[in-house]
């Protein structure tokens, strides 16, 4: 939960969840010049509940959440005073996190889209079972069919995702000035 509060606190601090002079009187929590509304706290609590299936909202968990939020905000404000947020290493870390999250979400969305069109036939399941039956538990062929179907479906989704990425590359302008490096980058992986 503290990790979520820290991430949400950084996001709200960097992008300004509050501070609007028209809303100065309407806040649930204020830590120095940082103000957060009841709606923002509720949104953060809802997000926490979505991420953590063990999170149950009660007066105690709400109070602890706000206590953690205050501590997080105090630490963020101190780090900003010390200009730690201006360090190149900090900016690069945020950039990497943003990029990896964006890519993860894109691949998840595209994978879900592809998965809706993937079909695994009985023949494919049987062929996989026959080829791998020595490595599978004995006497559980019917039980294994669902697992085999899932494995084959995932392989097909992964293959189509790789094809899609290759199509993106084919449609892009990519230029590498160093010929030796370009040759190595463009070699097919085995």
ABEGO torsion letter per residue (X at the ends): XAAAAAAAAAAAAAAGABGBAAAAABBABBBEABBBBAAAAAAAAAAAAAABAABBBBAAAAAAAAAAAAAAAAAAAAAAAAGAAABAAAAAAAAAAAAAAAAAAAAAAAAAAAAAABBBBAAAAAAAAAAAAAABBBGAAAAAAAAAAAAAAAAAAAAAAAAAAAAAAAABBBBBABAAAAAAAABBBX
